[in-house]
């Protein structure tokens, strides 16, 4: 795997993100043709969280979260960190220390196609996390990967800057390039987000 860390990505506009967050995963998934829903094994660590934001991606090797640390440095306020691995791994890639780093950078939350640990602490922090497993097994930092490249997370192709919406119903991804221009045009013409969805 080539080592890549893309620093600058295009992000979705705040008004579109807010409208999608307010609508929720089930409504957004239906409105966009029932596409982009991650596998139901990607579940929230805590209940009641509802987030939306632009995807910042990390592609890691199994058992190694080096690129997760790199991706955290690339987060902007409101972003959602999306982690995938080059092959299946349920190790605990993310815990309370990395959640603290994400919160400090203003991240809206994290979606991982891996395990997570320190679940009690994450719940106490109120930091929104979706993962496919819970595992105390930690990771190493020996192999570089990639950040802000297209990944497959929860069975869905995610491009950096795509809009991620997550709540108790799961996680859905809306391609920024495919949808944002059309949504913006309709909003500018006077339609509300409820009309669009």
Secondary structure, DSSP 8 states (H G I E B T S, - for coil): ---EE--------HHHHHHHHHH-HHHHHHHTTT--B--TT-EESSTT--EEEEEEEEEE-TTB-HHHHHHHHT--TT-EEEEEESS---SEEE-HHHHHHHHHTT--EEEEEEEE--HHHHHHHT--EEEEEE-----B-----EESS-EEETTEEE-TT-EEEEETTEEEEE-HHHHHHHHHHHHHTT--HHHH-
